[in-house]
Amino acid sequence: MKKIILVLLASFTVSLGLSAQEFEGMIEFKKQEGKTIDNSVWYVKGDLVRVDEFEPGTRILKGCRLINTKDQTAKYLDHKAKTWTEMILTMATAPEGVTVSESKNTKEILTYKTTEYMMRFPVDTMQLNYWVNFGKFGFFRPALKFMAFDNVFYEYYWQLPAKDNMMPMLVTRTNAKGEETGRLEVTRIDKKVIDAKLFDIPAGYSEKK
């Protein structure tokens, strides 16, 4: 009986340790603007983030970003050309007059509770609604510095109040008529152990300068 109790206690201790850790696993995003759909898959392990990017509307892998959030360095891999390049940090600045407010609205997305932030743009009357979760997503904000330059939903994320471990689960863009013109959403989250080899540059790839 004593042995069983000790085994259960050990298992409980391990589970507590895992629950206290930052997120490790896979997250899939889908971006839709008009009829164009882009999918990306994020793999996260400690300070390392890999973002796989696919040809529009397909599951054909075109490239990936290997990001070290601690060192703030990143490499882009072109799988077709079998080359890699060093990436630079990009920080977008919002137009003047942009306002951000936190609403009282909440919703559950993929079992994660989210809070709504509304971002209004006076010039082009665009509005972005961010539904964010305050979980164990400390990797997201530093990794985003290598993602924002080609995605409007990421680009203006910096205007939200800076909070650690925050990640958007859904972002919608609407026009002056309130019509949705685009969205970015998390379609899958899978907590699992990620192989460290996934963050290595494959053999046979050469640097492109």
C-alpha positions in Angstrom: 0.0 0.0 0.0 2.8 2.4 0.9 4.5 1.6 -2.4 1.4 2.5 -4.3 1.0 5.8 -2.5 4.6 6.7 -3.3 4.1 5.9 -7.0 1.0 8.0 -7.1 2.7 10.9 -5.3 5.6 10.8 -7.8 3.2 10.8 -10.7 1.4 13.8 -9.2 4.6 15.7 -8.7 5.6 15.1 -12.3 2.3 16.3 -13.6 2.5 19.4 -11.5 6.0 20.1 -13.0 4.7 19.7 -16.6 1.7 21.9 -16.0 3.9 24.7 -14.7 6.1 24.7 -17.8 5.7 26.9 -20.8 3.8 25.5 -23.8 5.5 22.7 -25.8 3.8 21.3 -28.9 2.2 22.3 -32.2 -0.2 25.1 -33.1 -1.9 25.5 -36.5 -3.0 28.9 -37.8 -5.3 29.6 -40.8 -5.3 33.0 -42.4 -8.1 33.9 -44.8 -8.4 37.1 -46.9 -11.1 36.9 -49.6 -10.8 33.5 -51.2 -7.1 33.1 -50.4 -6.3 30.8 -47.5 -2.8 30.4 -46.0 -1.9 27.8 -43.4 1.0 27.8 -41.1 2.1 25.3 -38.3 4.1 26.5 -35.3 6.3 24.0 -33.4 7.4 25.1 -30.0 10.1 23.7 -27.7 11.5 25.9 -25.0 13.1 29.0 -26.6 12.9 27.4 -30.1 10.1 28.0 -32.5 9.7 26.6 -36.0 7.0 28.0 -38.3 6.2 25.9 -41.4 4.6 27.8 -44.3 2.6 26.3 -47.1 1.7 27.3 -50.7 -1.6 29.3 -50.6 -4.6 27.0 -50.4 -2.5 23.9 -50.3 -0.5 21.7 -47.8 2.6 21.9 -50.0 5.5 23.1 -47.7 7.3 26.0 -49.3 9.6 27.1 -46.4 10.0 27.6 -42.7 11.3 29.9 -40.1 13.6 28.7 -37.4 13.4 31.2 -34.5 15.4 31.4 -31.2 13.4 33.6 -28.9 16.1 33.8 -26.3 18.9 34.9 -28.7 16.4 36.8 -30.9 17.8 35.3 -34.1 16.1 33.5 -36.9 16.7 31.8 -40.2 14.4 31.3 -43.2 14.6 28.0 -45.0 13.6 27.8 -48.7 12.8 24.1 -49.2 12.6 24.3 -53.0 16.0 26.0 -53.4 17.4 24.2 -50.3 18.9 27.4 -49.0 18.7 29.4 -45.8 19.1 33.1 -45.0 19.5 35.1 -41.8 16.3 37.1 -40.9 16.2 40.5 -39.4 13.9 41.9 -36.7 10.8 43.8 -37.9 8.7 46.1 -35.7 5.7 47.7 -37.3 4.3 51.1 -36.2 0.6 51.7 -36.4 -0.9 54.8 -38.1 -1.8 57.8 -35.9 -5.1 57.7 -34.2 -5.3 54.0 -33.7 -7.2 53.2 -30.5 -7.3 49.9 -28.6 -9.8 49.0 -26.0 -10.6 45.8 -24.0 -14.2 44.7 -24.1 -16.1 42.7 -21.6 -16.7 40.0 -24.1 -15.2 36.6 -23.7 -15.5 33.3 -25.6 -14.1 29.8 -25.5 -12.0 28.8 -28.5 -10.6 25.2 -28.6 -11.3 25.0 -24.8 -9.2 28.1 -24.2 -10.9 31.2 -22.6 -10.3 34.3 -24.6 -10.8 38.0 -24.0 -11.6 40.5 -26.8 -9.5 43.6 -27.7 -10.9 46.0 -30.3 -8.5 48.0 -32.5 -10.0 50.9 -34.5 -8.3 52.7 -37.4 -9.7 56.1 -38.1 -8.1 56.7 -41.5 -9.3 53.6 -43.5 -12.1 52.7 -41.0 -10.7 49.2 -40.6 -11.2 47.4 -37.3 -9.4 44.4 -35.9 -10.8 42.3 -33.1 -8.3 40.2 -31.2 -9.5 37.3 -29.1 -6.5 36.5 -26.9 -5.7 33.9 -24.3 -3.5 34.5 -21.3 -1.9 31.1 -21.1 1.7 29.7 -21.2 2.5 31.2 -24.6 5.6 33.2 -23.7 7.2 32.3 -27.0 4.6 34.1 -29.1 5.5 37.8 -28.7 9.3 37.5 -29.2 8.8 35.1 -32.1 6.4 37.5 -33.7 9.2 40.0 -34.4 10.2 37.7 -37.3 6.6 37.2 -38.6 4.9 40.6 -38.6 6.1 42.1 -41.9 3.9 40.0 -44.2 0.7 39.5 -42.1 -1.5 42.4 -41.1 -3.0 40.5 -38.2 0.5 40.0 -36.7 1.7 43.5 -37.8 -0.6 45.4 -35.5 -0.5 42.9 -32.6 2.2 45.2 -31.1 -0.4 47.9 -30.4 -2.1 45.6 -27.8 -1.1 46.1 -24.2 2.1 44.1 -23.6 1.4 41.1 -21.5 3.5 38.0 -21.1 2.2 34.6 -22.2 -0.6 36.1 -24.4 -1.5 34.7 -27.8 -4.4 35.5 -30.2 -6.7 32.6 -30.8 -8.8 34.5 -33.3 -8.4 37.9 -35.1 -11.1 39.3 -37.4 -10.9 42.3 -39.7 -14.0 44.3 -40.6 -14.7 47.3 -42.8 -16.7 50.4 -42.2 -19.9 48.5 -42.9 -19.0 45.9 -40.3 -18.4 43.3 -43.0 -15.7 40.8 -42.3 -12.8 41.1 -44.8 -10.3 38.7 -43.3 -9.4 36.5 -40.3 -6.6 34.7 -38.6 -7.5 31.8 -36.4 -6.0 28.9 -34.5 -7.5 25.7 -35.8 -5.5 23.2 -33.8 -3.4 23.1 -30.6 -1.6 19.9 -29.7 0.5 19.7 -26.5 3.2 17.2 -27.1 7.0 16.7 -26.9 8.7 18.1 -30.0 11.9 16.5 -31.4 14.8 18.9 -31.1 16.0 17.9 -34.5 13.1 19.7 -36.1 14.9 23.0 -35.3 18.1 22.0 -37.2 19.0 23.2 -40.7 18.7 20.0 -42.9 21.8 18.6 -44.4 22.5 19.8 -47.9 21.1 23.3 -47.4 23.4 26.2 -48.2 23.4 29.8 -46.9 22.1 32.4 -49.3 23.6 35.8 -48.8 
